[in-house]
Amino acid sequence: MTITAAADGSALGNPGPAGWAWYIDNTAWAAGGWPHGTNNQGELMAVLDLFRATAHVPQEHLRVLCDSQYVINCVTKWMPGWKRRGWKKADGKPVLNVDLLKDIDEVIKGRSYEFEWVKGHAGHPLNEAADERARAVAVAFQNGTGAPAGPGFPGGPGTSGSAVLGAASSGAARAGTSPAGRPAAEPLPARNGSRPAVAMTPEPDLFSELEDFASDEAAEGSPEELVVRLEQQLLSPAVRADFGRLAVLLHPDFAEIGEAGRMWTRDAMISELQESPELDASLEVFAVERLGEDSILLTYRSIRREGSALRSSLWLRDGQQWRLRFHQGTPEQG
């Protein structure tokens, strides 16, 4: 048997009032949160609580649906390297959210599981249900009202995350209902009687936990050939949907003038591609020019069923990694 569940987090202000939730169906779900936390912490806590709630059925395969590539990459790609370095990133800086990650590392031992990325806010029923509940808790902490914690998993322990709010002084709380109109839950104790450790400082940026993947580039051929291969990757839907890979390929100062005339920053571009990764175009190279020892200008035509575009890309070498610094695309007139 496979247990399929969506796990999600929500933060108002990031950091700010935060909630987390996992959802299987209306008889099996849980939610909780903190007065002050981040979206990533909520996402991680939802996964942690899901594994804890199903610990009594370790023989069942767990399929976890997440709209967060950060969480998926943390668990499936980055944690082994972090552990080898004493929970430090490749640049020697400490890993954020380390207490939650250590707890996840412990609870997944011996479990059969898989993670699957789903597009957020796109009508996926399980993801929408988890998102609704996580946000309800965040809003409850913001407003000082009550929010339901959920029934948990059948036969499992009670909710193991931080308590959601019980009755507060607002009218909704006095009426015994949550902001969504459901009965308010009494505060629940955290696992082992203590709250999960939550950093009280803002996460510096969306990409602060990314690994240094420079070593995974096959250094075959010339830098010019490598840049063409990397550009082709950026035209692939699989890479465009891969949060970690995009963050490696795009320079920290990346900018783009898009086909519609919009100016894009790195953060905005990666967020957009997470929502709409589709492109799947072939590449017809015009020229690959070395502008300097650490810079290459690539000009080419991208071709797909919907039409073609003329494109130029400036690639810079950042340490051992070639990264896209600037890109511009113009639809080609037929």
N, C-alpha and C positions, 0 to 999 in steps of 0.2 A: 504494500500500500504506500502511496505517496501523499504526504501532507503538503498542500499548496497554500502558501500564505503570502500576503503582501505586507511589507514593513515600510513605514514612512515616518518622517519627522517634520516638525514645523517650528519656526521661531519668528516672533514678531519683533523685528529690529536687528536680529542676528549680530550680537547677542541681545536677548530680551526674553520675555515670557516664552517658554518653549514647551512643546509637547511631542510625544512619540506614540505610535500605535502599530500594532500588527493585527491583521484581519484574515480570518479563514471563511467564516460565515457568521450569521447573526447569533449563533450559539457558541462561537469560539472566537473571541477577540479580547484584546486588552489595550489599555492606554494609560499614560501617566505623563509626568513632566516636572518642570522646575520653574521657579519664579524668574530665573536668569540662566539662560543657556543659549546654545547655537543650534542651527539647523543640522549640522553634521553630528553634533552630540545626540540630537533627537533620533536621527537615522540609525546611528550605532546602537543606541539604547533599545530601539525597537527590535533590532536583530538579536541583541543579547537577551532580551526578555522572551522572545520567541523560542530561542534554544532552551532557555531555562524552563519555560512553561511546558515544553515537550520532552524534557529530560527523562520522564518516566516511560517513554515509548521509544527508546534508542534504536529499536529495530526498524522503525518506520523512516523511510527516505523523506527528507525535508527539502522542498523546492521553495526557495525564497525569491519573491519578486520585488525588485527595488528599482526606483527611478533615479537612484544616486549611483553614478559611476564611482564616486569617491569611496562609498562603502564597499562596493563590489571589489574594487581594486585593492582596498585595504586588506580584505579578508583573503582574496584569492591570489594576489600578486605580491604585495609589499611586505606583509608581516614576516615572512621567513627572513628576508634581508634585514629588517629592523631588529629582529630578535638576535641575529648573529652579531650585530653591532651594539648590542645592549640597549635596544630600543632607541637608536639614533638613526637619523636619516643619512644619506650618502654624504651630505655636506657637513656632518658632525653635529647638526642641530638636533635638539630633542624632538621626538615625535609628539604631535599634539594629541590630546584625548587618549593618552597612553593607558590610563586606568581602565577605561571602557574597552580598549583594544586588548589589553591583557586578559580581562574577563572573557571576552569573546574567544580569544585563543584557547582559554581553558575549557569553555563549554562545548566547543566544536570537536574536541578530541574524541575519537571513537564514533563520531556521528557520520551518517551517510547524508550528504546534502549537496545541493547545487544552487548557484545564484543565477538569476536571469534578469537582464535589464528590461524594463518596460518604460515606455514614454509617459512622462507625468502629465497630468491634466489633459489627457487625451481620451477619456471615457472608458478606460480599463476598469471594470467593476470592482475588482479587489483593491487596486491601487487607489481608486477614488474613495472607497470606504475607509481605508487606512488613513488617507490624507484628511478626510473629513473629521475623523476622531482625533488625530494628532492636533489639528488646528483648533478643534473645540477645546482641548485642554489648554493650549496656549492662550486662547481668548479668555478662558475661565481665569487663568492666573492674571491676565491683564485687567480683567474687570472685577476680580474678587468675588466671583460666583462659583457655583458648583459644576462639576462635570463628571460623567460616569466613567468608571475605571474598566468596565467590561467584565464578562463572566470568566475570562481566562480559558484555558484548554481543558476539556473534559477529563476529570480524574487527575489533573495536575495540581501543582501548588498555586497559591494565590498570586496575584500580581506582584512581581518582584522589584519593580522600579519605584521611583519616588512617588509619594502619595499625590493624588490630585486633590484639588481643594474640596473641602466639605462646605458646610453652610458658612456664608459670609454675611455682610451687612446689607447687601443689595436686595432689591425687591425680589429678583429671581431666586436668590438663595433662600430668602425667608419663605418663599412659596415652595421650597423643596425641589426646585427644578434646575436643570442646567440651562445654558443659553440656548440649547437646541430644543428645550421643552421636555427633556427626559428627566426622570428622577435623579436627584443629585446623589453621588456616592459619598459614603463616609470616607475620611482619610484612611489610606491603607499603609501599613508599615512597610518600609523598604526591606529588601533582602538582608537578613542577618541584623535587622534593626538599625541599619545606617543607610544614609543616602549614597547613591553612586557618586564618585568624585567627579565634580564638574568644574572646569576652569572658569574663573570669574572674569577673564579678560577676553576681549574680542579676538576672533581668529583673524590673522593679519590679512589674508586674502584667500580667494577661492582655490588657489593652487599651492598653498603652503605645505601640503603633505606629499607633494609629488616626488617620486624617486628620480634619481639621476640615471636615465637610461642610455647615456652616451655609449656605454660599452656594448649595447646590444645591436649597434649598427655594424653590419658586415662591411669591413673596410676593403671591399673588392672593387677594383677599378679606380679611375681617377675621381677627384672631387666633383668634376662636372657630371660624370655618370651617376654618382651618388645623389647629387641634387635633383637630377631628372627622376630618379627612382622615388625620392622623397616627395617630389611634386605629384607624381602619379598616385602615391599613397593618399595624398590630400584630396584626390578626386574620387576616392573609394568610399562608398557608404559605410563600410565596416569601420574604417579609420575615422571618418567624420563623426561616428557615434561613440568613439572610444575616448572618453574624457582624458585618461592618462596619456594616450598617444598624442592627442592634439596638443596638450599642454607642453609636451616635449618638442614637438615640431614647430610650434609658433613661438617666436622670440618674445621675451617679456615686453618689449616695446612695439610689438606687432601692430600694424595698421593696414586697413584695406579700404580702397574706394570700390564699392561693389558695382555690379552691372546696372543697378537702378539709381546709381549716383549717391548712395548712402555711404557715410564714413563709419567704419567699424573699428572698435578697439579689440584687444585680445580677449578680454573678459566677455564682451558682448558677442563676439564671434563664436567662442566656444559654447556659450549658453545657447545661442541660436542653433548651432549645429547639433547640440544635444536634443533639441526639440524637433529639428527637421534636417536629418543627415543626408537625405536622398540627393544624389547627383549622378554618379556612375558615368563618367565621361572618359573617352580616350584622349590621348595627348599627341599632337603633331608639333614637334619642336622646330622653331625657326632658328634660334641661336642660343648658345650657352657661352657667355662671355665672362672671363675673369677680369674684374675691375680692380682687384688687389689680391694680396695673398689670402685674405680671409673674407672675400666677398665675390659673389657670382650673380650675374644678371641672366635670368632665363626668360626668353620670350617664346610663346607657343600659341597654338590654336587648340581649344578644347572642343570636342565633338560629342554630341549626344543626340538622341532622337528629336528633342525639342528644338535643336538648332546648334549653332556653333558660336564661340566667343573668342576674341583675341585677348590674350592675357600676358602680363609681365610680372615677374616675381624677383625680388631681391633677397638672396640668401646670404646670411652671415655665419661665419664659424664662431661658435661660442664654446671655448675649450676644445673638446673633441667632437662636439655635436654641431652639425649644420642646422640652422633654424631660420624659418621664414620671417623676414623683418618687414617687408612691404609687398602688397599684392594689389593689382588693379585688373579688372576685367571689363570688356566692352562687347556687347552683343554684335555679332558680325551681320552686316546687311547682305541679304541675298541678292 
